[in-house]
Amino acid sequence: MNTQFAYDNWSEQYDTNINKTRDLEALALRETLAGIDFNSCLEMGCGTGKNTAWFVTRAQRITATDLSAAMLAKAKEKITSGNVDFVQADMLLDWDFTGSKYDLVSFSLVLEHIENLEPVFARAAVALENRGYMYIGELHPFKQYTGSKARYTSSEGEQVLTCFNHNISDFVWAAKKNGFEVIDIHEYFDEGDRSTIPRILCLLLRKQ
């Protein structure tokens, strides 16, 4: 299914549906970045603003982008801070919306829709200040291996989005190729039960 159309359609119920992946990634982002200082943030895939609302409490300048105009509209309804610039953008195209460089670039539950990570990491490196951070929070590859994908139910039935499997080594390889060092890797489990398959993979990278 076309990703932009899917998220436009999903936007009406995205915040209200039961969604363990959405909620656990929000927790993971806050824990992973709790000890990181950043004054500016480029948020790739802000959706309805679940993480943007937290970034507003931490940064003075935020560029929040999403492919879906409908998702952005929901985010704008919730977040009225003058420190946030909402932009509809496709991360696979030129990032002509960035302006000056950022202390942090974040990706939340969006890279599963990207087949080739390397060009996106390259653009993120250009957008970052030296020693700037990149946060990645994604559906864990182990979940992907079992067939889990972004999906929702509409009046036409279950809608499954186009997704691509990325191994942990794929993230690390793309990071190293584009001048990032891996600072930390975290895995998050449903109910904190580490005997189960992890749901969320988080990586914290720094531009060297």
N, C-alpha and C positions, 0 to 999 in steps of 0.2 A: 504494500500500500504506500502511496506517496506520503512522505513524512510530513510535509507542510499541511496537506489536506487533513491528515489524520489528527495532528495536534490542534488544528483549527476546530475540528469536529469534537475533539476530546475536551476542549477548554471549558465547556459548560459544566462538566461533571468532574473535572480533574481534582479540584480541591475537596470534593465531598465524597468521592468514592473511597472505599477501603483500599489502601495501597501501601503495603508493607515496604516496598522498595523506596517509594517517595519519602516516607516518614523516616526510615532508617538512614537514608542518605543525608537527610537534613540534620540528624543527630551527628552523623559521622563528620560532616563538614564543620560543624561547630566545635566538636572535640579536636579535630585535626588542626584547626587554625586558631584555637584558643590562645596559644602562646606565641603566635606570629604577629609582629607589628606591620601594618600596612596602611598607608594613607590614601592609596588609590587602587581601584580594582576594576578589572575588565571581566565581567561575568558572561560567559558564553553559554547560552541556553538557560535564560533566567526563568522561562515558563511563566507561571502565574505569580512569581515573586516570593516563593517560599524561602529562598536563601537571600534574596535581595533585601528583605526586611531586616535580616541580621547584619548584612554588610553595611547598611545605613548606620548602624550603631558603632561601627568600627572604622569607617573610611570617610574622608571628606569629598572624594570624587569617585563616582561609580558610573561606569558605562555598562548597562544591562542589555544584552542582545538576545534575540530569539528569531527563529525562522518563521514562527507563527504570529500573524497579526492579532489573532483572537486571544492567544495566550498573553501577548503584551498588553492588550486592552484590559484583561483581568488584573495584571500586575499594576497597571497605572491606576486602577480603581482603588487599590489597597495602599499604594505607596505614593505619597505626594511630596516627598522631600525634594528640595531644589538641588540636592547633591547628586541626584540620579538622572542620568540621561538614557532614556529608553530608545533602542534602535532596532528596527527590523533588519536582519542581516543573515546571509548564508555564509557559514564559516568556511565553505569550500571556495568562495570567491575572494577577491581582494579585500583586505580589511582596511578600507578607506574611511572607516568611522572611528578610528582609535585616537587620533590627535597625538598628544604627548604620551610618553611611555608610562607604564603602570608598575606598581610594586607587586601586584598579584594578578594572575590570570586564573580563572576557575572554570572547570568543566564539570557539570553535574548531570549525569544520566543522558548525555547527548552523544558521546563518542561511539556508542554501540550502533549509531545510525551512519557512521563514517567507515567506509571500507578501508581506506589507506590513512593511517595515523600520521605518517611522516610529514606531509605538507602542512597539516594543521599545527603540529608541534613547531615546525619551522616558522610559521606566522606568529605563534605565541612567543617564540624567542625574540623576534623582532619587536614585538609590542612591549616586552618587559625591560625594565631597568636592569643594569648589571646587578647580580646577586638577588634579583627579584624571584618570587616564588610562583610555582604553578601547582594548583590543586586539581586532582582528578578524583571524582567519585562516580563509580560505575557499577552496574549489575555485575556481580562476580563471574569470572569465566566458568567456574564450576557450576553455577546456576545455568549459564548459557549451554553448557554441555548437556544438561538434562532437558533442554528444550524450552527453558524460560525465555520469554521475550516481552518487550513492551506491548501491552494489549489492553483493550477496554471493550465494553459492551455497548452497542448503540441499538437503535430501533431496528436496524438491519441485521443484528446479531453480533457475534464476537468479531472484533477488528484487530488483526495482528499486524504490527508495523514491520517494515523492512529493517532487519538488524544484521549485524556482522559480528562474528565471534572474534575476540581479541584475547590472546594468551597474555599472562603476566609478562612474559619475556618480550612480547610485541611492544608493550608500553615502555619497558626498560630500554629496548633497542632504539626505539624512536626518540626517547629522551637523550640517550648518549650521543646519537648521531647529530642532534641539534644543540649540543652544548649544555645539557642539563646534568646535574648530579642528583642521584636519588637520596633524599634526606630520610624518608620513612615510608614504610608500607604497612597499612593496617587492613585487617579483615573484620567485618561486622556480621554478627550472627543473629538470627531471629531469637528474641528473648534472651540474648546473651549466651545461648547454648552452644558451646564450642564443639560438641559432639555431632552437630549437624553440619550440612553444607553451608558455607558462608554465603550471605546474600549480597553484601556490598564490599567492593574492593576500593580502597583509597590509597592514592600515592601523593606524596608531597615531594616536589622537585624544586631545585634551585638553579637558576641560570648562572653558569660559571663565568 
